Amino acid sequence: MKKFSVIFLIVFLILSTALVKNSTKRTDDEIFTIKENIRALKKDFENIKLEFEFLSSTEKLLEFQNLYFDDELVKKDINEIKIIDQSTKQLQINNLILGNE
């Protein structure tokens, strides 16, 4: 009876160790995958952030205007902007509706 309980204890410990090891391995794989996804997203974020900051600076926009458009760009009042709706058979011209109105 004593031998049986010792063998049972050893088998139980081996099985429980294998289960713990497998679950730890799965968890480590999930953590690795998530870290890789985060690394790729951080890289994309940094590139997009750099592009946004580079293109949206006023100095750069003025430089691009002078470089590519010369005097072709003119300032417009936002109330003068209209929307042309062609979804029906007739053209409809509507005023621009801003999000905070």
N, C-alpha and C positions, 0 to 999 in steps of 0.2 A: 504494500500500500504506500509505503514511503517512497519507493522507487517511482511508482506511478505519479505521485504528486510532484516529484522533482522533475520528471520528464515533461509532465504537463506544464509546469512553471517555465521550463526552458523553452518549450515550443510556443507558449503564450508570449514570452518576452521576444522571441525571434519574430513572430508574426506582428506584434505591436510595433517593434522597431521598423519592420518593413513598411507598415502602413504610415508611420510617422515620416519615414524617409521619403516615400512617394508623395505624400501630401506636401512636404516641404519642397520637393523638387518642382511640383506643379506651381506652387506659390512663387518660387524663385523665377520660373519661366514667365509667369504672368507679370511679375515686377520688371523683368528684363524687357519684355515686350512694351509695357507701358512707358518705361524710361526711354526706349528707342523712339516711340511715338512722340513723346514730349520733346526729345532732342530735335526731331525733324520739324515739329511745330515751332519750336523756339527759333530754329534757323529761318523758317519761312517768315515768322513774325519780325525778326531782325531785318530781313531783306525788305519787307513791306514797310516797316517803320522808317528805314533809311530812305527808301524811295519816296515815301510821303513827305518826310522832312526836307528832302532835297528839292522835290518839285513844288512844294507848297510855300516855300519861303518867298517873301515878297521880292527880295532882290533877284532871285532866280526867275520868277515870273516876269519881272520887268526886263531882265536880260533876254529871255526868250522872246518877248514881245518885240524888242528892238532888233533882235537877230533875225527873226523869221517873218514878222508881220509889218515891220516899219510903222507906217501910219494907217494901216488897214483896220485896226481895232478902234472902235469908238465906244464911249461909255453910254449905256442905255439905262433909262429908268425902269425899274422892275414892274411898274404898273403898265408900261407899254408892251410888255411881253404877252402874247396871245397863244392859245392852243388851238390847233386845227384838228377837228375831229372828223374823220372820214369813215367811221364805222357804219353810218347810214348811207343812203343813196345821195344825200345832199351833204355838202361841206358845211360844217358848223364851226364858227370861230367863237371861242370862249375865252374869258379872262383867266389868267394864271391864278390858281388858288394855292396859297402857301400853307404849310402844315400847321402853323399857329393861328390861322384865321378861323 
